[in-house]
Amino acid sequence: MSIHHDNTSRAPARQNADRWPADLAARPIVRRAEDDDELIGFHDLAVLAGVSDPNLLVRQLLTHSHDQILGASLDGTDPGRVIHALHNDGLPATVARRTMALAAVVDGQLVGGLVAGPSVQTLLQPAVQGRRDTLTAALLRTIEIQIVAVNAEHRHLGVGTALVRAAIDQARRANAHLVHGQFDTERTNLASFFRGCGFSVDLPTAGLDFATLADIDLQLTTTPEQRYFSLTF
Ligand SMILES: CC(C)(COP(=O)(O)OP(=O)(O)OC[C@H]1O[C@@H](n2cnc3c(N)ncnc32)[C@H](O)[C@@H]1OP(=O)(O)O)[C@@H](O)C(=O)NCCC(=O)NCCS
């Protein structure tokens, strides 16, 4: 048996063992976050992931959800629509269209979550420099995993892996070419976690070259305190 996914997420959970305790009534479902209560629950997950302003994150998720743009351009996306949105609605709203908030739910309770989408920080550089082709390419081809977190009592059961695999599946359906992210070097277990999810994990000082990875004229630098991980398809 494995963790159950609904239609929005067909990523398999770990296949080598069934570690879900028999005394827990139900296994997690991994799917898009559905309502305000779930999105508000991302506050505590963001704290676990070390996000500097969890309140801002939740406010943005709620606003974009109410505006019905959160993840609106992730399935079968026509690039023309994204370019149109960029022109008419601006960068933050277009990024929101390419951003997913995935929930792992047990018995109606949020036990884990993931937020991934184009990195605003990365996109600012070409936006400010007026490099519109680079900006559009990064919007369409790259997805950054910004948060993945699981409640302490539900860890080591495959929930985190299921969330990340669901995000990779969604990124494929969105015709992205590169899924990437970074984590604190001191969180030593994360290198094996992300490798287990299929990513290459770079050395602490290595930057990320979007030109090599996704044919986009952008390079990200880093510090020894941060490590990048990436997956291309
Ligand atoms: C990182 C995090 C999301 C992982 O969540 P998780 O649900 O425990 O992840 P998984 O259960 O899928 O995998 C975790 C470990 O359990 C092991 N595991 C899980 N299911 C397994 C199975 N069926 N068989 C064998 N091993 C399994 C994995 O080997 C993995 O071990 P590793 O970390 O040594 O590689 C979680 O630890 C967390 O929330 N951390 C705090 C937030 C954070 O740091 N986020 C990352 C930066 S945004």
The ligand as a MOL file (V3000), in Angstrom:
LIG
                    3D

  0  0  0     0  0            999 V3000
M  V30 BEGIN CTAB
M  V30 COUNTS 48 50 0 0 0
M  V30 BEGIN ATOM
M  V30 1 C 11.9990 17.6260 5.2530 0
M  V30 2 C 10.6280 17.0830 5.6460 0
M  V30 3 C 9.5590 17.8200 4.8420 0
M  V30 4 C 10.5590 15.6140 5.2950 0
M  V30 5 O 9.2440 15.1580 5.5580 0
M  V30 6 P 8.9370 13.6130 5.8360 0
M  V30 7 O 7.4780 13.4170 5.6840 0
M  V30 8 O 9.5520 13.1970 7.1010 0
M  V30 9 O 9.6990 12.9720 4.6170 0
M  V30 10 P 9.7380 11.4460 4.2060 0
M  V30 11 O 9.0640 10.6160 5.2370 0
M  V30 12 O 9.2280 11.3610 2.8190 0
M  V30 13 O 11.2730 11.1690 4.1980 0
M  V30 14 C 12.0120 11.4530 5.3800 0
M  V30 15 C 12.8650 10.3120 5.7490 0
M  V30 16 O 12.1000 9.1670 6.0090 0
M  V30 17 C 12.6070 8.0660 5.2570 0
M  V30 18 N 11.4450 7.3420 4.7240 0
M  V30 19 C 10.2330 7.8360 4.4940 0
M  V30 20 N 9.3990 6.8660 4.0420 0
M  V30 21 C 10.1240 5.7440 3.9650 0
M  V30 22 C 9.8270 4.4080 3.5820 0
M  V30 23 N 8.6000 4.0130 3.1540 0
M  V30 24 N 10.7910 3.5060 3.6440 0
M  V30 25 C 12.0020 3.8660 4.0540 0
M  V30 26 N 12.3500 5.1100 4.4250 0
M  V30 27 C 11.4100 6.0320 4.3930 0
M  V30 28 C 13.4190 8.6420 4.1510 0
M  V30 29 O 14.5450 7.8250 3.8770 0
M  V30 30 C 13.8370 9.9310 4.6870 0
M  V30 31 O 15.0670 9.7740 5.3430 0
M  V30 32 P 16.2300 10.8050 5.0610 0
M  V30 33 O 15.7070 12.1670 5.4510 0
M  V30 34 O 17.3260 10.3120 5.9290 0
M  V30 35 O 16.5100 10.7110 3.5990 0
M  V30 36 C 10.3680 17.2210 7.1570 0
M  V30 37 O 11.4660 16.6770 7.8510 0
M  V30 38 C 10.1440 18.6380 7.6290 0
M  V30 39 O 9.0210 19.1320 7.6250 0
M  V30 40 N 11.2280 19.3440 8.0380 0
M  V30 41 C 11.1120 20.7300 8.5300 0
M  V30 42 C 10.8870 21.6900 7.3820 0
M  V30 43 C 12.0480 21.7340 6.4160 0
M  V30 44 O 13.1960 21.7360 6.8010 0
M  V30 45 N 11.7150 21.7940 5.0960 0
M  V30 46 C 12.7060 21.8170 4.0380 0
M  V30 47 C 13.1160 23.2090 3.6610 0
M  V30 48 S 11.7730 24.1230 2.9240 0
M  V30 END ATOM
M  V30 BEGIN BOND
M  V30 1 1 1 2
M  V30 2 1 2 3
M  V30 3 1 2 4
M  V30 4 1 2 36
M  V30 5 1 4 5
M  V30 6 1 5 6
M  V30 7 2 6 7
M  V30 8 1 6 8
M  V30 9 1 6 9
M  V30 10 1 9 10
M  V30 11 2 10 11
M  V30 12 1 10 12
M  V30 13 1 10 13
M  V30 14 1 13 14
M  V30 15 1 14 15
M  V30 16 1 15 16
M  V30 17 1 15 30
M  V30 18 1 16 17
M  V30 19 1 17 18
M  V30 20 1 17 28
M  V30 21 1 18 19
M  V30 22 1 18 27
M  V30 23 2 19 20
M  V30 24 1 20 21
M  V30 25 1 21 22
M  V30 26 2 21 27
M  V30 27 1 22 23
M  V30 28 2 22 24
M  V30 29 1 24 25
M  V30 30 2 25 26
M  V30 31 1 26 27
M  V30 32 1 28 29
M  V30 33 1 28 30
M  V30 34 1 30 31
M  V30 35 1 31 32
M  V30 36 2 32 33
M  V30 37 1 32 34
M  V30 38 1 32 35
M  V30 39 1 36 37
M  V30 40 1 36 38
M  V30 41 2 38 39
M  V30 42 1 38 40
M  V30 43 1 40 41
M  V30 44 1 41 42
M  V30 45 1 42 43
M  V30 46 2 43 44
M  V30 47 1 43 45
M  V30 48 1 45 46
M  V30 49 1 46 47
M  V30 50 1 47 48
M  V30 END BOND
M  V30 END CTAB
M  END
